[in-house]
Amino acid sequence: MGFPTGDDLANAKMWMNGKIIPWADAKVHVLTHALHYGSGVFEGIRAYATEDGPAIFRLDDHMERFLLSGKVYGMEYPHTREELSEACKAVVRENGLASAYIRPIAYYGYGRLGVHPSGLPIEVAVGAWEWGSYLGDEALEKGVRVALSPWRRIPPDALPVSAKACGQYLSSILGTMSVKKNGFHEALFLDHNGNVSEGSGENIFIIKDNVILTPHTGSSILEGITRDSVMTIARDLGYEVREKTLVMGDVFGADEAFFTGTAAEVTPIREVEYRTIGSGEPGPVTREIQTVYLDAVRGRRPEYASWLTRVAPRTKTVEEAA
Ligand SMILES: Cc1ncc(COP(=O)(O)O)c(C=O)c1O
């Protein structure tokens, strides 16, 4: 997972409730509300090494979703959007990271238990560490093997799926536990109607006859920021992109398929439920989109420069500069 260890751990920092603190001090009491009821919301963000130093990919959009998630669960963050964005930059900078996975979380804290969270403090923290390829070292290059989760996605009338809430990841945990036990890299979930939804932490795309298809928001998906980036890139490359209801037959008959997500980036899918997708190798459209995406996040595509927020280096104190 890449959390700091040894000397790195001694020097690592977190941002918690408005302050930069030692990594080891970012602790909660076991009677914290969120630990019992999953009453937290979070984001997963990546910073990439660019020619201008580390830059955070689509920070504004992640902050927008973080605020929306909090609003859904009635959390009034005791920090402004600007302060939260600064916190994301600060953890990259203070940890001296060239590239990073950034994890902001807000949750109902310690005070009393009982489901209703009124009056509890809202705690907010942001961590950052180095995190390589999410689905394994060969995933981006060779593609992943996927199996269906025996657990379906939570329907949108059970939980607002546009919020990225801690508790809803229990479904992702159950699905991945099932498929990983059988040697697969990732689980694919169906929605409550039996249509294709998403992976445990990724959106899915398929390609058929050069048209790019992805489940629409009614299929219990998290509206991924990578999904949005990939749709923009694909349209800019001249492809037709359609959001629609997809069934498993569409996946089995696809020429190509891939997952998108902040952690998984653009990961080709080579097999679903023991059936090879296309030739079983990452296809040309997937490769083209993956290449542009991985270039864009590293600042190598000027047309997508507005997606990057540079993390300015720490200015030296007077003593350090002397
Ligand atoms: C369930 C789920 N779907 C999709 C995604 C992809 O979202 P994004 O591209 O914003 O990381 C994620 C990751 O955050 C996720 O957890």
The ligand as an SDF file (V2000), in Angstrom:
LIG
                    3D

 16 16  0  0  0  0  0  0  0  0999 V2000
  -17.0570    2.8650   -6.6820 C   0  0  0  0  0  0  0  0  0  0  0  0
  -16.1880    3.7270   -7.5260 C   0  0  0  0  0  0  0  0  0  0  0  0
  -16.5200    3.9240   -8.8120 N   0  0  0  0  0  0  0  0  0  0  0  0
  -15.7600    4.6930   -9.6130 C   0  0  0  0  0  0  0  0  0  0  0  0
  -14.6070    5.3040   -9.1550 C   0  0  0  0  0  0  0  0  0  0  0  0
  -13.7870    6.1600  -10.0730 C   0  0  0  0  0  0  0  0  0  0  0  0
  -13.8700    7.4890   -9.6530 O   0  0  0  0  0  0  0  0  0  0  0  0
  -12.7070    8.5330   -9.9520 P   0  0  0  0  0  0  0  0  0  0  0  0
  -12.3970    8.4180  -11.3800 O   0  0  0  0  0  0  0  0  0  0  0  0
  -13.2910    9.8510   -9.5800 O   0  0  0  0  0  0  0  0  0  0  0  0
  -11.5620    8.1440   -9.0840 O   0  0  0  0  0  0  0  0  0  0  0  0
  -14.2310    5.1130   -7.8220 C   0  0  0  0  0  0  0  0  0  0  0  0
  -13.0230    5.7520   -7.2870 C   0  0  0  0  0  0  0  0  0  0  0  0
  -13.1070    6.7490   -6.6260 O   0  0  0  0  0  0  0  0  0  0  0  0
  -15.0430    4.3190   -6.9860 C   0  0  0  0  0  0  0  0  0  0  0  0
  -14.6970    4.1180   -5.7190 O   0  0  0  0  0  0  0  0  0  0  0  0
  1  2  1  0
  2  3  1  0
  2 15  2  0
  3  4  2  0
  4  5  1  0
  5  6  1  0
  5 12  2  0
  6  7  1  0
  7  8  1  0
  8  9  2  0
  8 10  1  0
  8 11  1  0
 12 13  1  0
 12 15  1  0
 13 14  2  0
 15 16  1  0
M  END
$$$$
